[in-house]
Amino acid sequence: MRRLGWHVVGLAIVVALQLAGATASSAAARFGQQPCGVAGSLPSPAALRPHYALSVQVLPGLQTVRGALTVTFTAPTGQGTDRLVLRLWPNGVRYARAGAHLYVSRVREGNRLLPVSYPNPTTLVVARPVAAGEQVVVSMNWRLLLPRESGLRMKGGGRSVRLGSFFPLLAWDGDDWALDPPTMLPAAEAWTTPTADFDVRVTRPARLRVLGSGQQVGPGKWHAQAIRDFTLALGHFKIVNGTAHVPTPVRVTVALEAVPGATPARVFLRGAIVSLERYSAIYGPYPWHAYTVAAMADLTGLTGGLEYPTLVYQPATSENVAHETAHQWFYSLVGNNQARDPWLDEGLATWAEAAVNGAPPFPDATIPPEVANRIGEPMSFWDQFEPRRYFLGAYLQTYRALLNLGPRSEVDCALRLYVVHNAYRIARPRDLLGALQTFFPDAEHKLGAYGAHF
């Protein structure tokens, strides 16, 4: 849903809130940041957001996972839908080639089986109309074969398991069902998911430590509130803990798998705490109670990391927590359609990363002509290139486009406004433009020169 009156509303907020809260101001001063007149208080997530009750059983051998899912969905009061759509991301071509597959069975409402169809391997359509404002509760069983290849968002075998976007996920974008195809790039993603609550129960072979999104609330039990996805890591980890003030205290956990040349766990911990505190001062408070970094041995060939709400993955041998932590604001808190508008999360996370690291990776790199001025292209465009050109064209070029707008402090204020207006929603490029135009009236022209579409 488009929102009108951005420029006027944004200016009113900036004028009315010239005195930010004392906590935010002191944090900004601590980082040498210019005070921003945009208040950082976040709206509450939607009261009638989806809820997932998920059971996960990791079987011996660590190659197969099975479980059950009950998902609750409430249609918006202004519109209904003729079906439910859940995405089965392990069935995308990239993962299927590595042996992954997610099977779903016995889709039901209460004791009544529901008719389903599969328009493609990654899409499950449940023929259950939902009237405007109606709530539906649907259950199903599932079984997952993990890929044989390492370095992906899912991993099995050996001494550890990684489960990312591994179960049937609702694809509601706030207006309709997101039906975009999966990407072929190995570490990229193309999914759109609404903010939801999760209650998860995990059983696994003995001696494996389990990490999950949200908070552990009992033996084998996790609860996560107002997040878009849920991830689990199981393995033999060295654990260190600390506290970030964002501005309220948040427990930060680093779990490190043993591997030759591993970066010390406390380096990851320090990077996570610094990043969380910096971003909370700039873009608004971190709204969850915990944050976890899982540094895993099989990701050593990855140049970056893998982001999930409240839990991110890093290669055990290299640390750039700043980028994945930035995704807690740009993807997790403010969502977007990652297939259609990947620059909204990857480009903004690259911009934020530079506030911690001093610059983005490869700041002086030449942009190849085939990806020059194409920041607004969808993943279907970037799929024809290797990860390096995707990074240069979408990540680095978005950073340069924002830098071209004006002073960094003003861009950061605009992004703070974007976060406050769009927290827990699926944002569109027009939402970002509205926030930027509050500070830079020529933002549409300048970003359009880099290929942004509004």
N, C-alpha and C positions, 0 to 999 in steps of 0.2 A: 504494500500500500504506500503510494506516494504521499508526502506531507508537504503542504503548502506553507507559505509565509516564513520560510527558513531565515531569510536575511533579516527581516524585521524582528522575529522572535529571538534570533541569535544576538542581535545588537541589544535588545532589551535585557537579555541575561547578562551580557558583558557589562552594560552600564549599571544595572541594578546590583551587581555582585562584585564591585571593585575591591571590596575587602574580603579576601578569601579567609577560610578558617585558620585559626592560629596554628593548628597542627600541620596543615598543608603548607602554610607559609614558612614555618620553621624548617620543614623538610626541604622545601625549595631552596631556602637560604643555605642549608647544609651542603647542597650540591652545586652551589654557585649559580642557581637558576633565577632568571628574572621573575618577579611575581606575576601571576596570571590572574586576570579578573574573572575567570570562569570558575564558578563553584564546582567542587569535585564530588558533591554528594550524588549518589547513583539512585535511579528509580528502583522500585522493587520489581522482581521478576513477576510475570503473569501468575495470578493465583491458580488458574486452571490449566497449568502447564502439564505436559505428559508425564507419566510415571512408568518406569520400568522395574519390574520385579524379576530378577535374573538369577538363575542357578547355574553354576559353572563347575563341571567336574573334569579335571585334567587326569587322563588315564595314564597308567604306567607305560613307559616308553616315550612319553611326551610328544607323541605325534598326532593324537586324537583328543578332542575335547567334546563333551556333550553337555546338554543342559536343557532347561525349560525357560520360557519367557512369558510373562504376562504384562501386556502394555495397555495403559489407559490413555485414551485420547479424547479430548473435548473439542468439538468443532467451534469455531468462532461464533459469537452471538449474531453476527451479521451475515453469515453464510454457512451453508452446509457443504457436504461433499458426497459424491455418489460411490466412493470407494475408500479404502485405506491402502496406502502404498508404503511398503518397507523395502529398503535396499539391502542386498546381500553382497557386500563388497568383496568378500573373499572369492567370489565367482567371476571377477573381472579377468580379462584375458591374461594380463600380466601375472596374476597369482595362479590362475588355472594352469598355465604353462609350467609352473613350479610345483604342481601337484595339489594345490589348495582346492577345497570345495566345501561350501556350507549347504547342508541339507536341512530342509524344514518339513515337518510332518504334523498332522493332527491340529490344524488351525481351527480354533473353535471359540465360540462365545458361550460360556457356561458349559453345558454338556452337548451343545449343538454344533456339529461340524459346519464350517463355512466354506463356500466355494472359493477357490483361488485360481489364479492363472499366473503364468510367467512370460510376459512379453519378450523378455530377454533374460539371460542367466543372472543378472544382478538386480532384477526387479520382481518383487512379489506383490501381486495385486489381490487384495481381499475384497470380495464382492459383498461388502457390508456398508450400505449407505448410512450416513450420519447427518441428521438434521441440524440446523443451526442451533448452537447451544447444547446439543445432546452430547452425553458422555457414553463412550463405548469401552468395554474391557474385553480384550482378545488375548487368548493364550495359544501357545504352540510349543512343540518340542523341536530341538535342533541338534545337529551333529556337525562338527568341523574337523576336516582333515587339514593339518597344517602344511605349509609349503616345505619342500625339500631344500630350497635355496635360503641362504642366510642374508642378512642385511635388509630385509623387507619389514613392513609394518607388522607382520606376523612371523613368528619363528617357533619351530618345534625341534625336538630331538636334542641330543647332546646333554648338556647340563642345565639348560634354561628354556623358558617359554616366554614369548612375548605375544600378547593378544591386543591388537589395535583394530577398532572398527570390525569386530569379529562376529557379531550377532546381528539379527535383523533390526535395522534402524529405521524409524520413521523418517520420511523425507519431506515433511511439511515445511514450507518456507515462510509461513505467515499469511500467504495468499492462495497457494495452490501446492500441488505435489511437484517436487523437483525430480525430473526424469533424465537428467544429463547422463551421458555414458561415462564409464570409468576412464581414467587416464592411463597411458602406457608408460609414463615415466615412473621409475621404481619407487622413489621416495615421495612422490607428489600425491595429491589427493584431489578428488572431484566431487566430494559429497556436501550435501546441505542438510543440516539437522537442527531441530528446534531445541531450545533450552528445556531441560527436563530434570526430574529427580530420579535417582537410582537407588535401589536396595538390592545388594548383590551378596550371594552366599557362594563360597568357593570351597571345594574339596580337592585335594591334590596328594600326590605321593609324599611320604614323610621326608623330612629334612629339607624340603624346598621352602624358602622364605617367599612370602607373597607381598607384593606392593600393588596398590590400586588407587584409582582416582578417588577423590574425596577423603573420608576418614574411616579408619577401622573402628568399628563400634562393638566388636566382640570377636571371639575366635572364629575365623573364617567368614566374617561378616563386614561388609562395607556399606556406608551410606554417603551419597553425594547429592548435593542440592544445587539446582539451577546451573547445570552444566550440559554440554551438547553431546558428549560421547563419554564412554567409559572404557578404560584400558587397564590391563593387568600385566604385571611382570612377575615371573617366578624363577628363582634361581638360588645360587649360593653367593650372597652379597656381603661385603663389608659395609656396615651402616655407620654413618655419622649424622648428627643432628645439630641444628642451630635454630635461631629465632630471627625473623625479619619483622621490622616495624613498618606496617604498610597502610595506614599508620598504626592500627591495632596489631598486637603480637600475633604472628603466624608461625607455626612450626614448619621448619624446612628440613627435609630428609634427603640425604644422598645415599644411594645404594650402588656400590662399585663391584663389578665382577673382576676377579683376578685374571690378569693377562699380562704378558711381558710388555714392559714399557708403559704401563697404565699411569695415567695422570693421578696424583694423590687425591683422595676423596675430599680433603679439605680445600683443595683448589676449586673443585666443583661447588662445594658449599659456599665458599666466599663469593664466587661468581653469581650464584643464585641469589644470595642475600643482597648483594650490591644491586643487582638488576631489579629485583622486586622493589627495593626501597626507592630506587631512582624512578622507575616507571610509576609507582604509586604517587610520588611527588609531582610528576609531570602530568599524567593522564587520568588520575583519579585512583581511589583506593582499590587494592586487591580485595575482592569481596568474599573470598573463601577462607577456610580455616587452616588449610594445609597446602604444602607444595612439595613435590617430590621430583628428584632427578635420578633416573636410572641410567647408569653408565655401563653399557653392555659390550661384551667382548666381540660379538659377531658384527658390530657396527663399525669396525675400525676402517673400513673402506669408504665410509660415508663422510662427505665433506661438511655436513651440517648436523642436523638432528631430526627428531620426529616429535611433533607437538600433539599433545592431548590436553584436555582441561585438567588442571592441577597436577598433572604428571607428564614429564617430558623425557625423551630418550636422547642420550649422547653416546658417541663412541667412547669406549673406556680409555683410549689413548690420546684423545684431544678434547679440548674444552672450548665451546662457544655457547655457554648457557644463555648469553644475552639475547640471542636471536629467538630461541625457543621460548624463553620467558616472555619476550615481547608479544608472542602469540597469545598469552593469557589475556591481553587486552584486545588484540587484533586477530580474531578468529574465535576465541573462547567466550569472552565477554560480549564483544560486538561481532556477531556472526556475519557471514556472507556466503553467497553461492560460489564455492571454490572452483567449480567447473566453468562458470560463466565469467567471474570477476576475480581471478587469482591475485591480481595486483592489490586488491583491497586488504588481503591478509599478508601476503608475502612482501609486497612493496612497503607497506606501513611498518611491518616488523623489522625490515631492513633499515628504514629510517630511524626507528626507535633504538635499534641495536647500536647505531652510531653515537647515541647519547651516553652509552656505557663504554664502548670500545674506542671512541674518538673518531671512528670512520667506519664505513661499511667494508666488507672484504673487497679486495681488488679495486680500490677507489679510482685508480687512474686507468682502468682497463678500457680498451677501445670496444665500442659496441659494433658488432658485425652488421653490415648493411641490411641483411635479410631480416633482422629483428629490430632495427632502429625505428624509433617512434611508433612502437606497436604495444605500448604498455597495457592497453585496454583489451587485448585479444583474449579469447577463452582458451581453456586447456586444449581444445581440439586443434588450435593453431600451434601451441607450444609442443604438442605431441610429435610433431615432425622433426624436432630438434633434440640434440642431446642435452643433458642437464646443464652444461656450462652455458650454452646459448640461452637456455631458459632463465638461468640466473641473471645473465647480463641484460637480457631484454626486459624481463619483468621485475626482478628485484632491484638491481642496481639502477636501471633507468627510472624507476619510480622514485627512488631516492633523489636522483638528480633533478627530476621534474619538481619535486617538492622544494628542493634547495633553490630552484630558480624562482620560486614565488616571492621570497623575501627573507627577513631574519628568521633564524631557526626558532627563536623564542616565540615568535608569533605563529609560526607553523605549529609548534607544540601546543599553543593555546587553542588553535583551531581544532587540533586533533583531540584535545581534552573536551571541547564542545561536542565533537563527533561522538566520543565515547559516552558522554552524559546523555545525549539525545537518543542513542541507539543501543544502550546496554540491554542485553538479553534478547535483542531482535536480530533479524536477518537484514543487514544494511545493503543498500544499492549504491552505485556510484553517485547518483544524484544526492544521496544523503551526505556523502563526503563533500561533494561540491558545495552544498548549502553551508556546511560548517566553515569551509575554507573561504567562501565568499564573504563571510562576516568580517574577515580580516583582510582578504585580498579580492577586491571586486573583479579583477581581471583573471581570476583563477581558471575559469572555463577556457579562456583563450590560451593561457599558458600551458595548462595541462593537455588541452587538445592538440597542441603542437607536438606533444610526446605520444599522441595516439590514444589518449583517454576518451572513452565514449560515455556520454551522459544522456 
